[in-house]
Amino acid sequence: MTNKYDVVVIGAGWAGLAAAVRLTERGFKVSLFESAKQAGGRARAVSFDNHNVDNGQHLLIGAYTECLSLMQTVGINTSTSLKRLPLLLTVIDKKSSTLKLKAPALPAPLHLLYALFTAKGLKLKDRIAAINFGLYLKKNNYQLEQDISVETLFQRTGQTDILVRLLWEPLCLSTMNTPIKAASANVFMNVFKDAFTNKRKDADLLVPTVDLSNLFPNAAVKYIEDHGGKVYLKSRIENIEVDNNQVTSVTTKTDNTLQTFNTSKVIVATAPQNIKKLIADHSELNNINKNIEQFNYEPIVTVYLQYSKNTRLKQAMVGLSSTLSQWAFDRGIFCNQNGLISVVISCNGPHMAMDDDTLTQTVHDEIAMLFTTKPALTKSFVIREKRATFACTVNINDIRPKNETSIKGLFLAGDYTDTGYPATLEGAVRSGLAAAKHCI
Ligand SMILES: Cc1cc2nc3c(=O)[nH]c(=O)nc-3n(C[C@H](O)[C@H](O)[C@H](O)COP(=O)(O)OP(=O)(O)OC[C@H]3O[C@@H](n4cnc5c(N)ncnc54)[C@H](O)[C@@H]3O)c2cc1C
């Protein structure tokens, strides 16, 4: 059977959904193909102990403006589906001091200056070093001609050990999922600029109060279908046909049945590692393939620990340092899953060699320092996303593909494309909107 669509989008992650929603909004007839049984890609709900959790605890920030605006387009109430927490960071070091930083209701960047000058756990030399960091970034307009590692940036600006360990490194790991030794300073500075230099609210932390599928993907699918589009789940695109350098159709496989869909416009919104098979036949795209082959990937592990319902952290999110555990979230505080703590570990490390039981026990022991009495663990669940994100390394922006390709009607979207952002929901959404704009 052959169908005709204005635009075919491949992949119903946040990038593909963003592209499909924007095109639908502009009156295009869109069909979206997703190989998995549900939409959402790397940001989706999974079930644990009869309730929904996420494939990885996610955190958004106020500067994710495109993400927030698109959620509203598909009918999500962002005030109730996200808990907005004015910047309040507590990072507890197992061996030494605790950092507590709270931004007051002052315009940016005064809120950050005030937060740094009043932060608990910092000495005068740390505060001065942090201010010098901000001044250096501003002087360089948040971009260096020659990209360097985040670690070199810290050295160049005289950041103290305490600042690096308790503030900058946790921020780098959580936003870029890349160790500071390898992470791109230019990407880090771009996120820093968006979060801290425009509006005070940009630095707010936004924690989902609903599972990730209900935060955007489910509503996006409904929006597309309610407006004349079609979303095909469990449908893998096997091939993109091109004639005379122009896209003509795609072939999909659903339940072992091949089907062709005619279209002159295709947006490929898969993760980078899945794109190779789709474009391998098209020698015009060899340069894209070559660049993607240079990408490395980093894992993210989330350990869910269920304690008795009255177990509570002092605040929704607490950082840990000198431990395997990096951030602990109290899901009782923001999504009514009382006693459920999610612990996030970004990047590779010794935890990847541990089996789930050993890792759970280690994390359970580590987060005991957040309570006066160690709570009893009743259930646990470990999710390892081995290729959670591309590694956002030095000079990565030089090899990230653009949204347009040299084949007419073929566009790319995905967090790995040239957004200037690390692999984040905002990066994914921005890439989808950019690809849709090219289509339009
Ligand atoms: C554990 C974890 C924690 C994270 N934490 C955060 C966070 O706190 N904040 C944040 O902003 N970001 C976070 N991220 C990153 C964020 O989730 C990703 O950047 C974003 O979801 C990527 O979206 P995408 O649409 O670009 O790609 P994907 O989500 O990978 O979507 C691609 C889709 O394409 C489908 N597909 C692949 N091949 C085909 C084919 N041939 N045919 C049809 N479909 C196909 C896949 O099944 C998938 O659904 C995290 C990611 C993970 C994994």
The ligand as a Gaussian input file, in Angstrom:
#p B3LYP/6-31G(d) Opt

LIG

0 1
 C       19.025000       8.731000      31.721000
 C       18.966000      10.051000      31.033000
 C       18.911000      11.209000      31.793000
 C       18.844000      12.441000      31.163000
 N       18.711000      13.577000      31.909000
 C       18.424000      14.758000      31.296000
 C       18.066000      15.895000      32.061000
 O       18.025000      15.860000      33.288000
 N       17.754000      17.038000      31.398000
 C       17.781000      17.114000      30.037000
 O       17.439000      18.167000      29.500000
 N       18.136000      16.040000      29.284000
 C       18.457000      14.869000      29.877000
 N       18.757000      13.770000      29.132000
 C       18.925000      13.918000      27.674000
 C       17.599000      13.917000      26.907000
 O       16.751000      12.899000      27.366000
 C       17.913000      13.679000      25.430000
 O       18.796000      14.705000      24.994000
 C       16.679000      13.736000      24.546000
 O       15.651000      12.921000      25.047000
 C       17.078000      13.253000      23.140000
 O       15.952000      13.319000      22.291000
 P       16.090000      13.004000      20.746000
 O       14.709000      13.131000      20.188000
 O       17.168000      13.828000      20.146000
 O       16.589000      11.493000      20.624000
 P       15.906000      10.127000      21.113000
 O       15.182000      10.360000      22.376000
 O       16.973000       9.107000      21.106000
 O       14.817000       9.798000      20.005000
 C       15.090000       9.074000      18.834000
 C       13.916000       8.152000      18.551000
 O       14.097000       7.552000      17.275000
 C       13.635000       6.208000      17.319000
 N       14.238000       5.497000      16.178000
 C       15.550000       5.176000      15.994000
 N       15.720000       4.579000      14.787000
 C       14.484000       4.542000      14.186000
 C       14.015000       4.070000      12.922000
 N       14.830000       3.526000      12.006000
 N       12.686000       4.184000      12.650000
 C       11.817000       4.741000      13.564000
 N       12.215000       5.195000      14.770000
 C       13.544000       5.129000      15.076000
 C       14.096000       5.740000      18.700000
 O       13.382000       4.613000      19.130000
 C       13.814000       6.984000      19.559000
 O       12.518000       6.973000      20.110000
 C       18.868000      12.520000      29.734000
 C       18.930000      11.351000      28.991000
 C       18.968000      10.135000      29.613000
 C       19.006000       8.892000      28.785000

